[in-house]
Amino acid sequence: MNTETFLQKRKENTDKTCIGGTVHDEQMSIIPVLPDHATSKIIPLVPVYAASVLNKKKTNDLLRKFSSLFSLEGLSHIKRVRKVCITDDSGERDELQIILCKADQVSPSQSGQIGLEDILGDISDIQPGLLGQPVLAQVARTPPQTRAQFEEARHHWPTAFHEDKELSKLISGQLFSEADKVSIRTHIQSALDMTLLRPSAGKDEAVTGAVIVDPETDRMMAVTSDCPASRDHPLQHAVMKCIDLIAHGQGGGAYDFRPSFDVIAFPACAALESSVTEDQMCVDTPYLCTGYDLYVTQEPCVMCAMALVHSRIRRVFYVHSHPEGALGSRYKLHTEAELNHRYHVFRVVLGKGGDGLDHR
């Protein structure tokens, strides 16, 4: 299939999908695949010892002293002093409480109880009568990632919160405009088209279509599927082939796809008809897929997910989940903090038509 044929097919599908710039399928949803710690309302807690400040005028002195004695490593998001309202027989009163140390920084006495003497040891410059008896409290082990986590964390102890506005938009579904949704629907349809425009496959053979797009221009840079090449070459998954098409356009590439019905290289990026010289390469060509988006019909495997890391993809949109998928089902590889590049991932559910139903 040549580029002109595919673009004509894409236009036909776009005309059916979009009317007046609005996505015709109103039930399409774009679901971000986020790290578990960013979506869970349950936050991990760590025990600390706290005590009432009996002389409020000495609060700053006590704060400096205990900050020097016990640094609370890893808990910089926790406020060391809090004000609580105490209700007893005499009525209501405000009380200040200060975190003395982490629970694992001291050893309990033989009775199993912790007293001030167990925490202070030989320190003699803290006057008796400044603090009440230590009590065990729970604080958030890690900084809250979302407002819901912040609300949960501060129920235990006051916690600093610096909202990640992009993460908040991802969770609330406010990241994409209506124009963005039209573009996403169109490129997903292009990937779906590649699963249909192929020689007949085996009855049980699933075909994956993939599209790489430059979001700055909304231009498709390469389109491919994994059939029939993957039957002969175990590495030629649709995502791997699409990345390789981009590499061809930058003077590299590992595979020879000629002749092949299931790859489309657009002239602005990939030239497969002849060897590519430096003069043929785009002047502003990025490193592989830097800044580009991938649209793929099936959740990528671990191999493809890592290839997307190395090629510096910007975002991935996929339709069908897969039990062995690396971007949400079995793994969430794109959320690993140790990687030197991370990208955003979205699962696209297209509604009643079935193309985007979750098969996880």
C-alpha positions as CSV (number, residue, x, y, z in Angstrom):
1,M,0.0,0.0,0.0
2,N,1.4,3.4,-0.9
3,T,1.2,6.6,1.0
4,E,-1.5,8.1,-1.2
5,T,-3.8,5.1,-0.7
6,F,-3.4,5.2,3.0
7,L,-3.9,9.0,3.3
8,Q,-7.1,8.6,1.2
9,K,-8.3,5.9,3.5
10,R,-7.4,8.0,6.6
11,K,-9.4,11.0,5.2
12,E,-12.5,8.8,4.6
13,N,-12.3,7.6,8.2
14,T,-11.7,11.1,9.5
15,D,-14.7,12.4,7.6
16,K,-16.9,9.7,9.2
17,T,-15.4,10.3,12.7
18,C,-15.4,14.1,12.9
19,I,-18.2,16.5,12.2
20,G,-17.5,20.2,12.6
21,G,-14.3,19.5,14.6
22,T,-16.1,17.4,17.2
23,V,-15.4,13.8,18.0
24,H,-18.5,11.9,16.8
25,D,-18.1,9.1,19.3
26,E,-18.8,11.0,22.5
27,Q,-18.0,8.0,24.7
28,M,-14.3,8.0,23.9
29,S,-12.3,8.3,27.1
30,I,-8.5,8.8,27.5
31,I,-7.3,7.1,30.6
32,P,-3.8,8.0,31.9
33,V,-1.7,5.0,33.1
34,L,-0.1,6.4,36.2
35,P,2.2,5.1,38.9
36,D,0.4,3.2,41.6
37,H,1.6,5.7,44.3
38,A,0.1,8.6,42.3
39,T,-3.4,7.1,42.2
40,S,-3.8,5.3,45.5
41,K,-5.7,7.1,48.2
42,I,-4.0,4.9,50.8
43,I,-0.6,6.4,51.8
44,P,2.2,4.6,53.6
45,L,2.7,5.6,57.2
46,V,5.7,5.6,59.5
47,P,5.6,5.8,63.3
48,V,7.1,8.6,65.3
49,Y,7.2,9.7,68.9
50,A,5.6,13.1,69.7
51,A,5.1,15.0,72.9
52,S,3.0,18.0,74.1
53,V,4.9,21.3,74.5
54,L,4.0,22.4,78.0
55,N,5.7,25.8,77.7
56,K,4.7,27.3,74.3
57,K,7.3,30.1,74.7
58,K,10.0,27.4,74.4
59,T,8.7,25.9,71.2
60,N,11.3,27.4,68.9
61,D,14.1,26.3,71.2
62,L,12.7,22.8,71.4
63,L,12.3,22.7,67.6
64,R,16.0,23.6,67.0
65,K,17.2,21.2,69.6
66,F,15.3,18.1,68.3
67,S,16.0,19.0,64.7
68,S,19.7,18.8,65.6
69,L,19.3,15.6,67.7
70,F,17.0,13.7,65.4
71,S,17.0,14.8,61.7
72,L,13.9,12.8,60.6
73,E,15.7,11.7,57.4
74,G,13.3,11.3,54.5
75,L,10.5,13.1,56.2
76,S,11.3,16.7,55.1
77,H,7.6,17.0,53.9
78,I,6.4,16.6,57.5
79,K,5.9,19.7,59.7
80,R,7.6,19.0,63.0
81,V,5.1,20.9,65.2
82,R,1.4,20.8,65.0
83,K,-1.5,22.5,66.9
84,V,-4.3,20.3,68.1
85,C,-7.6,21.1,69.9
86,I,-7.9,19.1,73.1
87,T,-11.2,18.6,74.8
88,D,-11.4,17.5,78.4
89,D,-13.4,18.2,81.6
90,S,-12.1,21.7,81.7
91,G,-13.3,22.5,78.2
92,E,-11.4,23.0,74.9
93,R,-7.9,24.3,74.6
94,D,-5.2,24.4,71.9
95,E,-2.1,22.4,72.5
96,L,1.2,22.2,70.6
97,Q,2.8,18.9,69.9
98,I,6.3,18.3,68.6
99,I,7.8,15.3,66.8
100,L,10.7,14.1,68.9
101,C,12.1,11.3,66.7
102,K,11.3,8.3,64.5
103,A,10.1,5.3,66.4
104,D,13.1,3.3,65.1
105,Q,15.6,5.8,66.5
106,V,15.1,4.7,70.1
107,S,14.8,1.4,71.9
108,P,12.0,0.8,74.4
109,S,12.8,0.0,78.0
110,Q,12.4,-3.4,79.5
111,S,8.7,-2.6,80.3
112,G,8.2,-1.9,76.6
113,Q,7.3,1.7,77.3
114,I,9.1,4.8,76.0
115,G,9.7,7.7,78.3
116,L,11.5,11.0,77.8
117,E,14.6,9.6,79.4
118,D,14.8,6.9,76.8
119,I,14.8,9.5,74.0
120,L,16.9,12.1,75.6
121,G,19.5,9.8,77.2
122,D,22.3,11.8,78.8
123,I,21.1,15.1,77.3
124,S,20.8,17.5,80.2
125,D,20.1,20.9,78.6
126,I,16.4,20.3,78.0
127,Q,14.7,21.5,81.2
128,P,12.2,19.1,82.8
129,G,8.6,20.2,82.6
130,L,8.9,21.5,79.0
131,L,7.5,18.3,77.4
132,G,4.7,15.9,78.2
133,Q,5.2,12.1,78.0
134,P,5.9,10.7,74.5
135,V,3.1,9.2,72.5
136,L,3.2,7.2,69.3
137,A,1.9,9.0,66.2
138,Q,1.7,8.1,62.5
139,V,3.0,10.4,59.7
140,A,3.1,10.0,55.9
141,R,6.2,8.1,54.8
142,T,6.3,9.8,51.4
143,P,5.2,13.3,50.1
144,P,1.5,13.3,48.9
145,Q,1.3,13.2,45.1
146,T,-2.4,14.3,44.8
147,R,-4.8,16.4,46.7
148,A,-6.7,13.2,47.8
149,Q,-3.5,11.9,49.3
150,F,-2.8,15.2,51.0
151,E,-6.2,15.2,52.6
152,E,-5.5,11.7,53.9
153,A,-2.0,12.5,55.1
154,R,-2.9,15.6,57.1
155,H,-5.5,13.6,59.0
156,H,-2.5,11.9,60.6
157,W,-0.1,14.9,60.9
158,P,0.4,18.2,59.1
159,T,2.2,17.7,55.8
160,A,3.6,20.0,53.1
161,F,2.0,19.7,49.7
162,H,3.2,21.1,46.4
163,E,0.6,20.2,43.8
164,D,1.8,18.8,40.5
165,K,-0.6,20.6,38.2
166,E,0.1,18.4,35.2
167,L,-0.6,15.3,37.4
168,S,-3.8,16.9,38.6
169,K,-4.9,17.5,35.1
170,L,-4.1,13.9,34.1
171,I,-6.2,12.5,37.0
172,S,-9.1,14.9,36.5
173,G,-9.2,14.3,32.7
174,Q,-8.7,18.0,31.9
175,L,-5.4,17.6,30.0
176,F,-6.9,17.3,26.5
177,S,-9.0,19.9,24.7
178,E,-11.7,18.9,22.2
179,A,-9.3,19.6,19.3
180,D,-6.8,17.3,21.0
181,K,-9.4,14.5,21.3
182,V,-10.3,14.8,17.6
183,S,-6.6,14.4,16.7
184,I,-6.2,11.5,19.0
185,R,-9.3,9.8,17.6
186,T,-8.0,10.3,14.1
187,H,-4.5,8.8,14.7
188,I,-6.0,5.9,16.6
189,Q,-8.2,5.2,13.6
190,S,-5.1,5.3,11.4
191,A,-3.5,2.6,13.5
192,L,-6.7,0.6,13.4
193,D,-6.8,0.9,9.6
194,M,-3.4,-0.8,9.5
195,T,-4.9,-3.9,11.1
196,L,-7.4,-4.2,8.3
197,L,-5.3,-3.3,5.2
198,R,-3.3,-6.5,5.1
199,P,-3.2,-9.9,3.4
200,S,-5.5,-12.4,5.1
201,A,-3.9,-13.5,8.4
202,G,-4.4,-16.8,10.2
203,K,-7.7,-17.2,12.2
204,D,-6.1,-16.7,15.5
205,E,-3.5,-14.1,14.4
206,A,-3.9,-10.7,16.1
207,V,-2.5,-7.8,14.1
208,T,-1.2,-4.6,15.7
209,G,-1.1,-1.3,13.9
210,A,1.1,1.6,15.0
211,V,1.5,5.3,14.0
212,I,4.2,7.8,15.1
213,V,3.1,11.4,14.9
214,D,4.8,14.7,15.3
215,P,2.4,16.6,17.6
216,E,3.9,20.0,16.7
217,T,2.5,19.6,13.2
218,D,0.0,16.8,13.8
219,R,1.7,15.0,10.9
220,M,2.1,11.2,10.7
221,M,5.8,10.3,10.4
222,A,5.5,6.6,10.0
223,V,2.8,3.9,10.0
224,T,3.1,0.2,10.1
225,S,1.7,-3.1,11.3
226,D,3.4,-6.3,12.6
227,C,1.9,-8.6,10.0
228,P,3.3,-10.5,8.2
229,A,6.9,-9.7,9.1
230,S,6.5,-10.8,12.7
231,R,5.8,-14.3,11.6
232,D,9.3,-14.5,10.1
233,H,11.2,-12.1,12.5
234,P,10.5,-12.2,16.2
235,L,11.7,-8.6,16.8
236,Q,9.6,-6.9,14.1
237,H,6.7,-5.9,16.3
238,A,4.7,-3.0,15.0
239,V,6.2,-0.6,17.5
240,M,9.8,-1.7,16.7
241,K,9.1,-1.4,12.9
242,C,7.7,2.1,13.4
243,I,10.7,3.3,15.4
244,D,12.9,1.8,12.7
245,L,11.1,3.8,10.0
246,I,11.9,6.9,11.9
247,A,15.6,5.8,12.2
248,H,15.6,5.2,8.4
249,G,14.6,8.9,7.9
250,Q,17.5,9.9,10.0
251,G,20.1,8.0,8.1
252,G,20.0,4.8,10.2
253,G,17.6,1.9,10.5
254,A,18.1,-1.8,11.0
255,Y,15.5,-3.5,8.8
256,D,14.9,-3.6,5.0
257,F,11.2,-3.4,4.5
258,R,11.2,-3.2,0.7
259,P,8.9,-4.3,-0.7
260,S,6.3,-4.3,2.0
261,F,2.6,-3.5,2.1
262,D,2.5,-2.9,5.8
263,V,4.8,0.0,6.2
264,I,4.3,3.6,5.2
265,A,7.2,6.0,5.4
266,F,6.3,9.7,4.9
267,P,8.7,11.7,2.8
268,A,9.3,14.3,5.5
269,C,10.8,11.7,7.7
270,A,11.6,8.3,6.1
271,A,12.9,7.6,2.7
272,L,13.0,3.9,1.9
273,E,13.2,4.0,-1.9
274,S,16.9,4.6,-1.8
275,S,19.7,5.0,0.6
276,V,19.5,8.1,2.8
277,T,22.3,10.6,2.7
278,E,23.0,13.4,5.1
279,D,21.7,15.9,2.5
280,Q,18.3,14.1,2.5
281,M,17.8,14.3,6.2
282,C,15.6,16.9,7.7
283,V,17.5,19.9,9.0
284,D,15.6,19.9,12.3
285,T,15.4,16.2,12.7
286,P,15.3,15.2,16.4
287,Y,17.1,12.2,18.0
288,L,14.9,9.3,16.9
289,C,11.4,9.9,18.4
290,T,12.2,12.8,20.7
291,G,9.0,14.8,21.1
292,Y,6.9,12.4,19.0
293,D,3.7,10.5,20.0
294,L,2.9,6.8,19.3
295,Y,-0.6,5.5,18.6
296,V,-0.8,1.7,18.7
297,T,-3.8,-0.7,18.8
298,Q,-2.3,-3.0,21.4
299,E,-0.4,-2.3,24.6
300,P,3.3,-2.7,23.9
301,C,5.4,-5.6,25.3
302,V,8.5,-5.1,27.5
303,M,10.8,-5.1,24.4
304,C,8.8,-2.4,22.6
305,A,8.3,-0.4,25.8
306,M,12.1,-0.3,26.4
307,A,12.7,0.6,22.7
308,L,10.4,3.6,23.3
309,V,12.5,4.6,26.3
310,H,15.7,4.5,24.2
311,S,14.1,6.3,21.3
312,R,12.8,9.1,23.6
313,I,9.1,8.9,22.7
314,R,7.0,11.6,24.3
315,R,3.6,9.9,24.7
316,V,2.0,6.6,24.0
317,F,-1.7,6.0,23.3
318,Y,-2.9,2.4,23.0
319,V,-6.4,0.8,22.6
320,H,-6.4,-2.8,23.7
321,S,-4.7,-4.0,26.9
322,H,-2.7,-7.2,26.9
323,P,-2.1,-9.6,29.8
324,E,1.7,-9.4,29.2
325,G,1.6,-5.7,28.5
326,A,4.4,-3.5,29.9
327,L,2.5,-0.2,30.1
328,G,-0.3,-0.9,32.6
329,S,-1.3,-4.6,32.6
330,R,1.6,-6.7,33.9
331,Y,4.1,-3.9,34.3
332,K,4.2,-0.1,34.3
333,L,7.7,0.2,32.9
334,H,7.2,3.8,32.0
335,T,6.9,4.7,35.7
336,E,10.2,3.2,36.8
337,A,12.2,6.0,38.5
338,E,15.6,4.4,37.6
339,L,15.0,4.9,33.8
340,N,16.8,7.8,32.2
341,H,13.7,8.8,30.2
342,R,10.0,8.5,31.0
343,Y,7.0,9.1,28.9
344,H,3.3,9.5,29.5
345,V,1.0,6.6,28.6
346,F,-2.8,6.7,27.9
347,R,-5.3,3.9,27.3
348,V,-8.0,5.0,24.8
349,V,-11.5,3.5,25.2
350,L,-13.6,4.2,22.1
351,G,-17.0,3.2,23.5
352,K,-19.7,0.9,22.2
353,G,-18.1,0.3,18.8
354,G,-15.8,-2.2,20.5
355,D,-12.5,-1.0,19.0
356,G,-11.4,0.4,22.3
357,L,-12.9,-2.1,24.8
358,D,-10.5,-3.1,27.5
359,H,-9.4,-6.7,27.1
360,R,-7.2,-6.8,30.2
